[in-house]
Amino acid sequence: MRFKRLALAAAAAAMVAGPALAELVIPSLSYRTGPYAPNGIPFADGYADYFTLINERDGGVGGVKIRLVECETAYNTDKGVECYEATKGEGALVYQPLSTGITYQLIPKATADGIPIHSMGYGRTSAADGTTFEWVFNYPGTYWDAASIIVKHIIDVEGGDISGQKIALVYHNSAYGKEPIRTLEVLAEKHGYELVLLPVDHPGQEQKATWLQVRQARPDYVIIWGWGVMNQVAIKEAAAIRFPMDHFIGVWWSASENDTLPAGADANGYKAVTMHGVGMDYPIYDDLKTHVYDKGLSAGAGDQHGTVLYNRGMQAALLAVEAIRKAQEIHGATDITPAMMRDGMEALDITEELLAGLGLPGFMPTFTVTCENHGPPGLGAIQQWDAETKSWSLITDFIEADRDVVDPLIAEDAAAFAAENSITPRACN
C-alpha cells in the first residue's frame, strides 16, 4: 500500500506540474582529470559552449533546448562504458565517446540499444561502411584517411617520390595508436618506403628509449600518433636529438597548443594534419562572446577559446546540431528519438552556405553522408606551428586521402566484422 500511495502522490504532483518539457539530451563523455585532461578539457569546453550558444541565441533547435549531460571518464575505457550505462536512460540522442577504446566497447552496446555513435575522426575506421555499421558514424574523416593524407603530404614535399626513404611511426600502444599501421603498411608497399614501428606505452611520459631508436634508425620522417602528455614529451625528445621539426608530423589528435607550447622554441615548424580551420578568426566568435562568454556561461575555466581542440569540440557539436535539425525536418517532429537522430546523421549535408550562415565560413570541407558512407569526406589539411607567434596556420589546402588504398581496406575490415558478428549488411537504395 505504501508504494501505491507513493505512486499516486507522484502522479498527482506530475499533473500539478504539467507535462514535462521536451529536451534534446546529449551526453558528453569528457575527461577533465587524469593524464589526458589537458587535451580532454578544451574539447569538452568547445562541445559545451556551442550547445550553450544554440540554446541562448536560438532557443535550442526547432524550439527545443539541448541538455548536455557530462560524465567524467578520465579517458578510461571501463569508466567510459559506465558513463554510457549511466546516461543512456536520460534519452541520449548520440554519443561522442572521445576515445577509440571506449568506442570499440560501445559499438555493440549502442547498436543493440539503437543509439547512434559519432566517433569523429577516431574509433573504428571501418565504421565508415554504413551498410555494416548502421548506428556508427565517423565523418568527416577516419584514422586511415589521416595516415594517407600525411603520406601524401610527404610525397608532395619530396617532389613526388619517396621510394627508398624511411618513415617511423611513434604511436600510443593502444587500439588508438595501432589504427593506422595497416594503412601505412599498404602505402609502404605502394610507394616503396620502409616503415619503422615504435610503440609508446600509456601515458607516454617516458620516451628516451624510443627516441634513441629514432636516432639509430635515422628515418627521413616521423609520424606521431599520440594523445595527451605523450605528444609534448615526444616533441621535446625529438628536439633533444635534433630531429627536424618540419619532418615530424602528427595525426589530428597530436596537433594542439598543449602539444607544442611546453617545448617552447624547439617546437617551431612541427606539423600535423587537421580536419578543420584554426584560430578565432570566424564570425561565430562574436556570437559566442555576446551570448555565452559575456554572460559567464562558458564551460570550464573559459581559457580555451580558439584553441585547436576547442574548435574541434565546437565542430563535433555543430555536426550534432545539424543532424538534429535534419532529423526534425525528415520526421516533422521537434522532440526526436535516437532512431530519428540516426536518420538525421545519415542524411547530413554540410554545405559552404550552411557553414557561412553558422559563422564558420571555410571552417571545414563540405560533405554529404549517405547510407553507404558514414565517414565522408576524408579530407585533411596540414597545419604548422609557429613558436614565435605561438599559433598554428594551415600550410596546405585540404587534401584527399588515397581512396584506392583506404576504401578497399575499409571494405575488407567491415566484411570481416560482419562475418564475425553474424551481421548481414543492409542494402542501400
C-alpha positions as CSV (number, residue, x, y, z in Angstrom):
1,M,0.0,0.0,0.0
2,R,2.9,2.4,0.8
3,F,4.3,2.0,-2.7
4,K,0.8,2.5,-4.2
5,R,0.4,5.7,-2.2
6,L,3.8,7.0,-3.3
7,A,3.0,6.3,-6.9
8,L,-0.4,8.1,-6.7
9,A,1.3,11.1,-5.0
10,A,3.9,11.2,-7.7
11,A,1.2,11.1,-10.4
12,A,-0.7,13.9,-8.7
13,A,2.5,16.0,-8.5
14,A,3.1,15.4,-12.2
15,M,-0.4,16.6,-13.1
16,V,0.1,19.8,-11.0
17,A,3.4,20.5,-12.5
18,G,2.1,19.9,-16.0
19,P,3.7,17.8,-18.8
20,A,7.5,17.5,-18.9
21,L,9.1,20.0,-21.3
22,A,10.7,18.4,-24.3
23,E,14.5,18.5,-24.4
24,L,17.3,17.2,-26.6
25,V,19.7,15.2,-24.4
26,I,23.4,15.0,-25.5
27,P,25.8,13.1,-23.2
28,S,29.4,14.4,-23.0
29,L,31.8,11.6,-22.2
30,S,34.5,14.1,-21.1
31,Y,37.8,13.8,-19.3
32,R,38.8,16.7,-17.2
33,T,41.0,14.6,-15.0
34,G,43.9,12.2,-15.4
35,P,47.0,12.3,-17.8
36,Y,44.9,13.2,-20.8
37,A,43.0,16.1,-19.2
38,P,45.0,18.8,-20.9
39,N,43.5,17.6,-24.2
40,G,40.1,16.5,-22.9
41,I,39.3,19.9,-21.4
42,P,39.4,22.1,-24.5
43,F,37.3,19.6,-26.5
44,A,34.7,19.4,-23.7
45,D,34.6,23.2,-23.4
46,G,34.1,23.7,-27.1
47,Y,31.5,21.0,-27.2
48,A,29.6,22.5,-24.3
49,D,29.9,26.2,-25.4
50,Y,28.5,25.5,-28.9
51,F,25.4,23.9,-27.4
52,T,25.0,26.8,-24.9
53,L,25.2,29.2,-27.9
54,I,22.4,27.3,-29.7
55,N,20.3,27.5,-26.5
56,E,21.0,31.1,-25.7
57,R,20.9,32.6,-29.1
58,D,18.4,30.4,-30.9
59,G,16.3,29.0,-28.1
60,G,17.5,25.5,-29.0
61,V,16.9,23.5,-32.2
62,G,13.4,23.8,-33.6
63,G,12.4,25.4,-30.4
64,V,13.7,22.5,-28.2
65,K,16.6,23.2,-25.9
66,I,19.7,20.9,-25.6
67,R,20.5,19.4,-22.3
68,L,24.2,18.4,-22.0
69,V,24.8,15.5,-19.6
70,E,28.5,15.5,-18.8
71,C,30.1,12.3,-17.4
72,E,33.8,12.0,-16.4
73,T,35.7,9.1,-18.0
74,A,39.3,10.1,-17.3
75,Y,39.9,8.5,-20.7
76,N,39.4,5.1,-19.0
77,T,37.5,2.6,-21.1
78,D,35.7,1.0,-18.2
79,K,34.6,4.4,-16.8
80,G,33.5,5.3,-20.3
81,V,31.3,2.2,-20.5
82,E,29.9,3.1,-17.0
83,C,29.1,6.6,-18.2
84,Y,27.3,5.2,-21.2
85,E,25.2,2.9,-19.0
86,A,24.5,5.7,-16.5
87,T,23.4,8.2,-19.1
88,K,21.6,6.3,-21.9
89,G,18.4,6.2,-19.9
90,E,18.3,10.0,-19.9
91,G,17.1,9.9,-23.5
92,A,20.5,10.2,-25.1
93,L,20.4,11.1,-28.8
94,V,24.0,10.4,-29.7
95,Y,27.3,9.5,-28.1
96,Q,30.7,11.1,-28.8
97,P,32.9,8.7,-26.9
98,L,36.1,10.7,-27.5
99,S,38.2,7.6,-27.1
100,T,38.9,4.7,-29.5
101,G,38.9,2.2,-26.7
102,I,35.5,3.4,-25.4
103,T,34.2,3.5,-28.9
104,Y,35.2,-0.2,-29.6
105,Q,33.3,-1.2,-26.4
106,L,30.2,0.9,-27.2
107,I,29.7,-0.2,-30.8
108,P,27.8,-3.4,-29.9
109,K,26.1,-1.9,-26.9
110,A,24.8,1.3,-28.7
111,T,23.9,-0.7,-31.8
112,A,21.8,-3.1,-29.6
113,D,20.2,-0.1,-27.8
114,G,19.5,1.8,-31.0
115,I,21.6,4.9,-30.1
116,P,23.9,6.4,-32.7
117,I,27.7,6.9,-32.1
118,H,29.6,9.7,-33.7
119,S,33.3,8.9,-33.3
120,M,34.6,11.9,-35.2
121,G,38.0,11.2,-36.7
122,Y,38.7,8.3,-34.4
123,G,37.3,4.9,-33.3
124,R,36.9,2.0,-35.7
125,T,37.8,3.3,-39.2
126,S,35.7,0.6,-40.9
127,A,32.6,2.0,-39.3
128,A,32.6,4.3,-42.3
129,D,30.9,1.4,-44.0
130,G,27.3,2.3,-43.3
131,T,26.0,-1.0,-44.7
132,T,27.6,-2.9,-41.8
133,F,27.7,-0.2,-39.1
134,E,24.2,1.3,-39.3
135,W,24.5,3.1,-36.0
136,V,28.1,4.3,-36.1
137,F,29.4,7.4,-37.9
138,N,33.0,8.8,-38.1
139,Y,32.6,11.8,-40.5
140,P,34.4,14.0,-41.5
141,G,37.3,11.6,-41.7
142,T,39.0,8.5,-40.3
143,Y,42.4,7.5,-39.0
144,W,43.2,5.8,-42.3
145,D,42.3,8.9,-44.1
146,A,44.7,10.9,-41.8
147,A,47.5,8.4,-42.4
148,S,47.1,8.6,-46.1
149,I,46.9,12.4,-46.1
150,I,50.2,12.6,-44.1
151,V,51.9,10.3,-46.6
152,K,50.6,12.3,-49.5
153,H,52.0,15.5,-48.0
154,I,55.4,13.8,-47.5
155,I,55.3,12.7,-51.2
156,D,54.5,16.3,-52.2
157,V,57.3,17.7,-50.1
158,E,59.7,15.2,-51.6
159,G,58.8,16.0,-55.2
160,G,56.6,13.0,-55.9
161,D,58.9,10.1,-55.0
162,I,59.7,8.6,-51.5
163,S,60.9,5.2,-52.7
164,G,63.9,4.1,-50.5
165,Q,63.0,6.6,-47.7
166,K,62.3,5.6,-44.2
167,I,59.2,6.7,-42.2
168,A,58.9,5.9,-38.5
169,L,55.5,5.7,-36.7
170,V,55.8,6.6,-33.0
171,Y,52.4,5.5,-31.6
172,H,50.4,5.2,-28.4
173,N,50.4,1.5,-27.6
174,S,46.7,1.1,-27.6
175,A,43.8,0.4,-30.1
176,Y,44.0,4.1,-31.0
177,G,47.7,4.1,-31.8
178,K,47.6,0.9,-33.7
179,E,44.8,2.0,-36.1
180,P,47.0,3.5,-38.8
181,I,49.5,0.7,-39.0
182,R,47.8,-1.5,-41.7
183,T,47.2,1.6,-43.9
184,L,50.8,2.7,-43.6
185,E,52.0,-0.8,-44.4
186,V,49.9,-0.9,-47.6
187,L,51.1,2.6,-48.5
188,A,54.7,1.5,-47.9
189,E,54.2,-1.3,-50.4
190,K,52.7,1.2,-52.9
191,H,55.3,3.9,-52.6
192,G,58.4,1.9,-51.7
193,Y,59.3,3.4,-48.3
194,E,60.4,1.5,-45.2
195,L,58.1,1.6,-42.2
196,V,59.5,1.6,-38.7
197,L,57.1,0.9,-35.8
198,L,57.9,2.4,-32.4
199,P,55.2,1.9,-29.7
200,V,55.0,4.1,-26.6
201,D,53.2,2.7,-23.5
202,H,50.5,4.7,-21.7
203,P,50.6,7.5,-20.7
204,G,53.8,8.3,-22.7
205,Q,55.9,10.2,-20.2
206,E,59.0,8.1,-20.7
207,Q,60.2,8.0,-24.3
208,K,64.0,8.3,-24.1
209,A,64.5,4.7,-25.3
210,T,62.0,5.4,-28.2
211,W,63.9,8.4,-29.4
212,L,67.2,6.6,-29.0
213,Q,65.7,4.1,-31.5
214,V,64.7,7.0,-33.8
215,R,68.3,8.4,-33.7
216,Q,69.7,4.9,-34.5
217,A,67.1,4.3,-37.3
218,R,67.7,7.7,-38.9
219,P,64.2,8.0,-40.5
220,D,63.5,10.7,-43.1
221,Y,60.2,11.4,-41.4
222,V,58.5,10.6,-38.2
223,I,54.7,10.4,-37.8
224,I,53.3,10.6,-34.3
225,W,50.0,9.0,-33.2
226,G,49.9,10.3,-29.7
227,W,47.5,11.8,-27.2
228,G,47.8,13.9,-24.1
229,V,51.2,14.2,-22.4
230,M,52.8,11.8,-24.9
231,N,52.7,14.4,-27.6
232,Q,54.6,17.2,-25.7
233,V,57.1,14.7,-24.4
234,A,57.7,13.4,-28.0
235,I,58.3,16.9,-29.3
236,K,60.8,17.6,-26.6
237,E,62.6,14.3,-27.2
238,A,62.7,14.9,-30.9
239,A,64.2,18.3,-30.3
240,A,66.8,16.8,-28.0
241,I,68.1,14.6,-30.7
242,R,67.8,17.5,-33.2
243,F,65.3,15.8,-35.4
244,P,64.0,18.4,-37.9
245,M,60.6,19.6,-36.8
246,D,59.3,20.1,-40.3
247,H,59.8,16.4,-40.9
248,F,57.8,15.5,-37.7
249,I,54.1,15.2,-38.5
250,G,51.2,14.4,-36.1
251,V,47.8,13.0,-36.5
252,W,44.9,15.4,-35.7
253,W,45.0,14.3,-32.1
254,S,48.7,15.3,-31.8
255,A,48.0,18.8,-33.1
256,S,47.1,21.2,-30.2
257,E,48.7,24.0,-28.4
258,N,49.1,21.7,-25.4
259,D,51.4,19.6,-27.5
260,T,53.6,22.4,-28.7
261,L,53.7,25.2,-26.1
262,P,55.7,23.1,-23.5
263,A,58.6,22.7,-25.9
264,G,58.9,26.4,-26.5
265,A,61.1,27.4,-29.4
266,D,62.1,23.8,-30.0
267,A,58.6,23.0,-31.4
268,N,58.9,25.6,-34.2
269,G,58.0,24.0,-37.6
270,Y,56.2,21.0,-36.2
271,K,53.4,19.8,-38.4
272,A,50.1,17.9,-38.1
273,V,47.1,17.0,-40.1
274,T,43.8,18.8,-39.3
275,M,40.1,18.3,-40.2
276,H,39.1,22.0,-39.7
277,G,40.4,25.5,-39.6
278,V,42.4,27.1,-36.7
279,G,42.1,30.2,-34.6
280,M,39.3,32.6,-33.7
281,D,39.0,34.5,-37.0
282,Y,35.4,33.4,-37.6
283,P,32.2,35.4,-37.1
284,I,30.9,32.7,-34.7
285,Y,33.2,34.0,-32.0
286,D,31.3,37.3,-32.0
287,D,28.1,35.4,-31.2
288,L,29.9,33.3,-28.6
289,K,31.1,36.4,-26.9
290,T,27.7,38.0,-26.8
291,H,25.6,35.0,-25.9
292,V,28.0,32.8,-23.9
293,Y,31.2,34.4,-22.7
294,D,29.8,37.8,-21.6
295,K,27.1,36.0,-19.7
296,G,29.5,34.0,-17.8
297,L,28.2,30.8,-19.3
298,S,31.5,29.4,-20.9
299,A,32.4,25.9,-19.8
300,G,35.4,25.1,-17.6
301,A,37.7,28.0,-16.8
302,G,36.8,29.8,-20.1
303,D,40.5,29.8,-21.1
304,Q,40.4,27.5,-24.1
305,H,38.6,29.7,-26.6
306,G,40.1,29.5,-30.1
307,T,42.5,26.6,-29.4
308,V,42.6,23.7,-31.8
309,L,40.7,21.2,-29.6
310,Y,38.2,23.8,-28.5
311,N,37.4,24.4,-32.2
312,R,37.2,20.6,-32.7
313,G,34.7,20.3,-29.8
314,M,32.6,23.0,-31.5
315,Q,32.9,21.1,-34.8
316,A,31.5,18.0,-33.2
317,A,28.7,19.9,-31.5
318,L,27.8,21.7,-34.8
319,L,27.5,18.4,-36.6
320,A,25.3,17.1,-33.8
321,V,23.0,20.1,-34.0
322,E,22.7,20.0,-37.8
323,A,21.9,16.3,-37.6
324,I,19.2,17.1,-35.1
325,R,17.8,19.8,-37.4
326,K,17.9,17.3,-40.3
327,A,16.1,14.7,-38.2
328,Q,13.4,17.2,-37.2
329,E,12.9,18.1,-40.9
330,I,12.7,14.4,-42.0
331,H,10.3,13.3,-39.4
332,G,8.3,16.5,-39.0
333,A,8.9,16.4,-35.2
334,T,10.9,18.6,-32.9
335,D,11.2,16.1,-29.9
336,I,13.2,13.5,-31.7
337,T,14.2,9.9,-30.7
338,P,17.7,8.3,-31.1
339,A,16.4,6.4,-34.1
340,M,15.3,9.7,-35.7
341,M,18.7,11.2,-34.8
342,R,20.4,8.4,-36.7
343,D,18.3,9.2,-39.8
344,G,19.4,12.8,-39.5
345,M,23.0,11.9,-39.2
346,E,22.7,9.6,-42.3
347,A,21.1,12.5,-44.3
348,L,23.5,15.2,-43.1
349,D,24.5,17.7,-45.8
350,I,27.2,20.2,-44.8
351,T,27.4,22.9,-47.4
352,E,29.5,26.1,-47.6
353,E,26.3,28.1,-47.5
354,L,25.4,26.4,-44.2
355,L,28.8,26.9,-42.7
356,A,28.8,30.6,-43.6
357,G,25.4,31.0,-42.1
358,L,26.6,29.5,-38.9
359,G,29.5,31.9,-38.7
360,L,32.2,29.4,-39.8
361,P,32.9,30.1,-43.5
362,G,35.6,27.8,-44.9
363,F,36.0,26.2,-41.5
364,M,35.9,22.6,-42.9
365,P,35.3,20.8,-46.1
366,T,31.8,20.3,-47.3
367,F,30.3,16.8,-47.4
368,T,27.2,14.7,-47.6
369,V,26.7,11.5,-45.5
370,T,24.9,8.5,-47.2
371,C,23.7,5.1,-46.2
372,E,26.8,3.6,-47.7
373,N,29.3,6.1,-46.5
374,H,29.3,7.2,-42.8
375,G,32.8,8.8,-43.0
376,P,33.0,11.4,-45.7
377,P,34.7,13.5,-47.0
378,G,38.1,12.1,-45.8
379,L,39.9,15.3,-46.4
380,G,42.6,16.9,-44.2
381,A,44.9,19.9,-44.4
382,I,48.4,20.3,-42.9
383,Q,48.9,22.8,-40.2
384,Q,52.3,24.1,-38.9
385,W,53.3,25.6,-35.6
386,D,55.0,29.0,-35.3
387,A,56.7,29.1,-32.0
388,E,57.3,32.9,-32.2
389,T,53.6,33.8,-32.6
390,K,52.5,30.7,-30.6
391,S,50.0,29.9,-33.3
392,W,49.0,27.3,-35.9
393,S,48.4,28.1,-39.6
394,L,47.3,26.0,-42.5
395,I,50.1,25.5,-45.0
396,T,48.1,23.4,-47.5
397,D,44.7,23.1,-48.9
398,F,42.5,20.2,-47.8
399,I,44.0,17.0,-49.3
400,E,42.0,13.9,-50.3
401,A,43.0,10.6,-48.9
402,D,44.2,7.9,-51.2
403,R,40.8,6.3,-51.8
404,D,42.3,3.5,-53.9
405,V,44.1,2.3,-50.7
406,V,41.7,3.3,-47.9
407,D,38.4,2.2,-49.4
408,P,39.4,-1.4,-50.0
409,L,40.8,-1.6,-46.5
410,I,37.5,-0.3,-45.1
411,A,35.5,-2.8,-47.1
412,E,37.8,-5.7,-46.1
413,D,37.6,-4.9,-42.4
414,A,33.9,-4.2,-42.4
415,A,33.3,-7.6,-44.1
416,A,35.4,-9.3,-41.5
417,F,33.4,-7.6,-38.7
418,A,30.1,-8.6,-40.3
419,A,31.2,-12.2,-40.6
420,E,32.5,-12.4,-37.0
421,N,29.3,-10.9,-35.6
422,S,26.8,-12.6,-37.9
423,I,25.7,-9.3,-39.4
424,T,24.0,-9.2,-42.8
425,P,25.0,-5.8,-44.4
426,R,21.9,-3.9,-45.3
427,A,21.1,-2.9,-48.9
428,C,21.2,0.9,-49.5
429,N,18.9,2.4,-52.2
